[in-house]
């Protein structure tokens, strides 16, 4: 017996979430919905409750791929082939009712677990059939079960890259392609993709983010009365689920009828030219990339009108559609907050109204687009085809010549002189240009030649990296830091590939004997296929030979925990120095986002150290904490290094496979004089043992330098880099600072 679900209509609040789900129920071609929000906000409850409201679907009896009678020729199953061969598919396409071999069942809700394998998602060789009959037949996976239903991915941002690629392909093509284990199969896989995520755990890959048609952000109510009603209803449901569901049965039936009526009305809903221009004008003014947003907004507006019982899209429908369509597509970079303010949309719509042509008299209705449309067209966010209708304004021709060059970006100004402190007084500096102390005094190698390539690109600001994701090459960011620290790492903006026994099994290979891991299902499949190829009778006992042994091929992307240990004391607060340090850290945070690394932030000032941000996948949170970082007080350098080491130890116990990198930003000064510096060197030595890599950024500036950061780097076995290579100072100064880089 199926479990009783919490009724959809019994949800308290979350109006945007419920509306987005209903829109997708009426028009699955909208492309699904991404639900972002904190824990405990009924995200999963709402998605599961929607299943009971979806209209039933007609399928071919016995077809494991759930194909509709009219698409029987797209299903590879024997049942579907027979349905085509005897003419029943033609009868179904002609609209005939009561075609034999057609069943009507509820639409399915398929939940994709985060730890699912590719075999489970795509399908694999039917081992039972292979062993019994020697036939190479596909056992369908979750994508086949989700066809014409809902594919629900909880914590979609934690999904492995290999599964994300599979979902992207299926969502884009409307079918799944399986080429493995001597099986070559294509089958339809059109589904409503619904993903939920907690932004604190990190964001999605941009490719997957854009595939979601709508985006909704949910949060818990701050009204005590609303929260009390939520608790009241939940307790009543847990006490007697059946009785609670019965109380809401009439409301559920009403909403289900509304969905069915809106689905039937949708093909006739008209999108006037004026509303279409309003959509495209707003998208253009808000800087939305590509055309998918325009297309989805047009489909969404028509679905809203259908749900409201109208046959023509109104301006309010357009506004509501854009608020659901654009927030996740307008984000210019990972350090920018996502979302779209209603006032900002109102301004864009006001400007777009000036572009609206008058509705041509007698213009044909725009019937919109259907689920099988391959591209934009009239009523679907595309440009009208053919000559403009009489009485209408022709769209302006595209501008000729090259596009205007982007305006120059101002580099961050060089950091100012170091203010004197009680621990280490420093004479004032009377020039903006800096003259570093001789390299031998700082314990560094001689300066690099003028043409030598720096390990970091000078002047790489966080905003510039946002406009060019992955830019900077192999010599930029976290990957380069790991290469400097331990000779390993990866390309900036990309995770390094895992090696060894970790990662997801993505293929199989011949077994090498000894302690090599055995892939048992693949071994049995190889034996069954060998027997079938040899013509051995199916009733004979299966013999597994040594040549049949297979081992898994594992691959994946390794993540890194990057712990930023930042000096926030008074010596770092002099003039604009802390601003320069923040710019440098933001540049590294950008690269950490592109690599999907986890980040943590430790600061030290006053009398101790503080873990400002525990390890998280949300670079956005790290950037926010860094931007609001306060400065002042003493310099407890040893306490900061010890706190970073303790954090690394705790993380290593939880996730021993993840590599660790500690980035220390300091001028090397420590409270307590010589004793404080000695304690800091001991703490640095311990940090070097705990982390896979340590890099020290020396923020000391001015004509006279003490070189204390070099002593910290030596104690930790770390690489020493001048902070100027990340803060946008001129390349001349960066080349001079390259003397701090070990060979």
Secondary structure, 3 states (H helix, E strand, C coil): CCCCCCCHHHCCCCHHHHHHHHHHHHCHHHCCEEEEECCCCCHHHHHHHHHHHCCCEEEECCCCCCCCHHHHHHCCCHHHHHHHHCCHHHHHHCCCCCCCCEEEECCCEEECCCCCCHHHHHEEECHHHHHHHCCCCEEECHHHHHCCCEEEEECHHHCCHHHHHHHHHHHHHCEEEEEECCEEEEEECCCEEEEEECHHHCCCCHHHHHHCCEEEEECCCCCHHHHHHHHHHHHHHHHCHHHHHHHCHHHHHHHHHHHHHHHHHHCCCECCHHHHHHHHHHHHHCCCCCCHHHHHHHHHHHHHHHHCCCCECCHHHHHHHHHHHCHHHCCCCCCCCCCCCHHHHHHHHHHHHHHCCCCCCCCCCCCCCCCCCCCCCCCCCCCCCCCCCCCCCCCCCCCCCCCCCCCCCCCCCCCCCCCCCCCCCCCCCCCCCCCCCCHHHHCCCCCCCCCCCCCCCCCCCHHHHHHCCCCCHHHCCHHHHHHHHHCCCCCCCCCEECCCCCCEEEEEEECCCCCCCCCHHHHHHHHHHHHHHHCCCCCCCCCCCHHHCEEEEEECEECEEEEEEEECCHHHCCCCHHHHHHHHHHHHHHHHHHHCCEEEEEEEECCEEEEEEEEECCHHHHHHHHHCCCCCCCCCHHHHHHHHHHHHHHHHHHCCCCEEEEEEEECCCCCCHHHHHHHHHHHHHHHHHHCCEEEEEECCCCCCCCCHHHHHHHHHCCEEEEHHHCCCCCHHHHHHHHHHCCC
